[in-house]
Amino acid sequence: MAAVFTVLYPAGDGARFDHAYYDDHHIPLVRKAFAGTGLTDVQVLTGVSAADGGPATFVKIVTLFFRDAEAMQASLTSPQGLELTADLPNFTDIQPITQISAAG
């Protein structure tokens, strides 16, 4: 069964998020880092608004799809996974929310 790792960056007053850096540098690093350990797809969403027209709840949502739970675990705990976590301050000061899901 496919495994899914979702990272949500909540919107907040004064929060910093560099969309250009994230899209042009961080996501290509993710694709490269996890290509050999079972990453099958990446989906990146940018918050536009809430359903009622108010501000978006999340600045960015990224979903990483892996072949299975073992591939996801191997990717996230790899040295490359740790390097990607260390890249966070380069594009945001937001503490992300993460979730592991199953897709089947």
C-alpha positions in Angstrom: 0.0 0.0 0.0 1.3 3.5 -0.9 2.4 5.8 1.9 1.8 9.5 1.9 3.7 12.2 3.9 2.0 15.5 4.1 3.6 18.7 5.3 1.3 21.7 6.0 2.6 25.2 6.7 0.0 27.1 8.7 -0.6 30.8 7.8 0.0 33.3 10.5 0.5 37.0 11.0 4.1 37.9 10.3 5.0 34.4 9.2 7.8 34.2 6.6 7.6 31.9 3.6 9.7 32.3 0.5 7.6 30.6 -2.2 10.2 31.1 -4.9 12.9 29.4 -2.9 10.6 26.6 -1.9 9.3 25.9 -5.4 12.6 26.5 -7.3 15.1 25.0 -4.8 13.6 23.0 -2.0 11.1 20.8 -3.9 13.8 19.9 -6.6 16.0 18.9 -3.7 13.2 16.7 -2.3 12.7 15.0 -5.7 16.4 14.3 -6.1 16.9 13.2 -2.5 14.1 10.7 -2.5 14.1 9.5 -6.1 16.1 6.5 -5.3 14.3 5.5 -2.1 10.7 5.1 -3.4 9.3 8.6 -4.0 6.7 8.2 -6.7 5.1 11.7 -6.8 5.1 15.2 -5.2 2.1 17.5 -5.1 2.6 21.2 -4.0 -0.4 23.4 -3.2 -0.3 27.1 -2.4 -3.0 28.5 -0.2 -5.2 31.1 -1.9 -8.1 31.6 0.5 -10.5 29.9 2.8 -13.9 28.7 1.4 -15.6 31.7 2.8 -13.1 34.1 1.0 -11.1 34.7 4.2 -7.4 34.1 4.4 -6.0 30.7 3.6 -5.5 28.4 6.6 -2.2 27.1 5.1 0.5 29.0 3.2 1.7 25.8 1.4 0.8 22.1 1.5 3.1 19.5 0.1 2.2 15.8 -0.3 4.9 13.2 -1.0 3.8 9.9 -2.3 6.0 6.8 -1.6 5.9 3.3 -3.0 5.2 1.9 0.5 5.7 2.7 4.2 9.2 1.2 4.2 10.3 3.5 1.4 8.8 6.5 3.1 10.6 5.6 6.4 13.9 5.0 4.6 13.6 8.4 2.8 12.6 10.5 5.8 15.3 9.0 8.1 18.1 9.1 5.5 20.9 11.7 5.7 19.2 13.4 2.8 16.0 13.6 4.8 17.9 15.3 7.6 19.5 17.7 5.1 16.0 18.7 3.8 14.8 19.4 7.4 17.9 21.6 7.9 16.9 23.6 4.8 13.7 24.8 6.5 15.2 28.1 7.8 16.2 29.0 4.2 12.5 29.5 3.3 10.3 29.8 6.4 10.0 30.4 10.1 6.8 28.5 10.2 6.7 25.3 12.3 5.2 22.7 9.8 2.6 20.2 10.7 3.2 16.7 9.3 0.9 13.7 8.8 1.5 10.2 7.6 -1.4 8.6 5.6 -2.1 5.4 3.6 -3.3 5.5 0.1 -4.7 2.5 -1.4 
